[in-house]
């Protein structure tokens, strides 16, 4: 029981951290797209 709770907590922490990473990646891509768009004008 204790091991399964620990495993669940670990999975939860990893999934939250990966979500933040993907959000940061999305923001970087968006900024890159805005820079290209600005250059094209």
Buried (B, 14 or more C-beta within 10 A) or exposed (E): EEEEEEEEEEEEEEEEEEEEEEEEEEEEEEEEEEEEEEEEE
